[in-house]
Every structure is written in C-alpha cells, then in structure tokens.
Amino acid sequence: MSPETRSALMSRIRGKGTKPERAVAELMAGAGLQWEEHCKDLPGRPDFVLRDIKVAIFVDGDFWHGWRFPAWRLKLSEHWERKIEGNIRRDLKNFRALRRAGWKVVRIWEHQVRKSPSLCLERILLAKDSRNLA
C-alpha cells in the first residue's frame, strides 16, 4: 500500500464515537449511570467521566494504543512504530496525572468490548462502587 493510500485510510478513523465507545455507553446507560464524554479539562480527555466519584474511563483501540505492541511492532514502518510508541507514552503520562489528582482510571481495550461487554461493565461498576465506599 502506498504511503498516500495508507494516510488516506488512517485519516478516516474517528477519535470519538467509535463502535467500542458506543457499546460501552449503551452498557452504562443500561446500568443507569450518567456520565460526561471527552472532558477537555482532564488529562487525556477520558472517553467517559463519572465526575462526582472521580472515575475516568478510557476505551482504547488495540492498534492505536498499542495492545501487545512488542509482539507486532516490527511489522510497522518506523513512522507508525514511533506514532504508537508516542501514544503509549502519552497514555501512561495521562493515567499517572489522573491518579495523582485522585481519579480512578479504568482502561478498556477494544478487544475486551468485543469479547465480553458484560465484563467491561462489571469493571466500571466495580470502580464506581469502590469510589462510593471511600
């Protein structure tokens, strides 16, 4: 695939309202949760925020955020390898900043939403319940 074709394909990938995000939103709505989305005032702009109990939820794409990156990084061009490495570093920095500010961070991977949506909701509810006890 030419660099131009690859670039055109990659530019069509959305950052908000992805299928995994919509699935998680549906699960949370079914559980009666209320949330904010993509809050600009928080590090990393979490996909979902339960602000009153300080829970930030990220629904991350396997490719863009480097799920099992060491296993497939050598298949990428240097450009994409650097891009994914940068995303991983930025994610860690944002998660640490949120935790230092007293937030509970829940990271859900794209493949987890596909494989077991109910387990993803369980993790969110567990985080919510642990914050309610504190």
N, C-alpha and C positions, 0 to 999 in steps of 0.2 A: 504494500500500500504506500502510495507516495505521501510525503510529509504534508502536502496540501490537503489531500483527501482525509488523512488521519486528523488533521487540525479541524477540518470542517465537521467531521463526525463528533469529535470531542467537544466542540463548541456548542453542540445541540444538547448536551447533558445538563439537566437542570440542577440547581443547588437547593431549591426549595420545592416542596410539594411532590416529592418523589413517591413512587409506589410504596416503598417500605415506610416512609413517613405517614402517608395516608392510612396505611394499615394500622400503624401504632396509634394514630389519632382516633381511628374507629374503635380500637380496643379500649382506649382510655375513656372515650365518650360512653361506651357501653358499661364501664365501671363507675360512671358518674363523676369522673374527675373533670375539673376545669383547669385550663392552662393558658399560658401565653405562648406565642410562637416567635422564634428567631429574634430574641430580645437583643437589641443593639447595645444595651447598656451593660451586658455581661460578656466576659471573655469568651471568644469562640462562637458567640451567638447561638446558644443551645437551641436545638430544634423545638424542644418543649420545656417550659419552665413552670414549676409549681412554686410560685414566688413566696407565698405565705409560710411554707415549710422549708424553703431553700433547697429544692431538688431540681437539678438541671439534667435534662435527658438529651442525649445525642443519638441519632440514628444514622450510622455511618456506612457508606458504601464500601464494599470489600476492596475494590480496586483503588479508589481514590484515597482511602485512609490506610491502606497497606496491611490488610488482614493476611497474616502468614507471609509477609513481604520477603523475608530471607529465602523462602522456597522458590520464588518466581522472579526475583529482582533481576537476575542475569538474563532473562528473556527480553528485557526492555532496552530501549536505546538510552544513552546517557542522559538525554533530556528528560525522559519520563522517570528514570531512576531518581534523578535529582528532585524532580517535582514531587514524587511520592515521599521521598525522604524528608523533604521540607514540610509536607503535610503532617507526617508523623511527629516531627519535632514541634510544630505549631500546636498540634492536638495536645501533646504532653504538657507544653507550657500553659495552655489554656486550662486544662484539667487541674494542674497544680495551683494556678491562680484562683480558680473557683474554690478548691478545697481550702486554701489558706484563708479565703474570705468566709468560710463556714458553710459552704454548699456541699451537698451530697451529689456526686456525679454518677449518673447511670449511662453506660455506653452500650448501645445495642447495635450489633452488626447486621448488615443486610441479609446475610445467610441465616442468621438466627430468626429473623422475622419470617422468612420463607419456611424454615424447618419447624419452628414451634412458636407461633404467635402467643399462645397461652403462657408459655414460659417467660416471654418478654414482658407481658402484662404482670405476671407474678413478681418479676424483679422490680418493676416500677412500684407496685403496691407494697412490696417489702421495704423499699427505700422510703416510701411515704409513711408507712407505719413506724419505721424506726425513728423518723423525724418527729412524729407525733408523740412518741414516748419521751423524747428528750426534753 
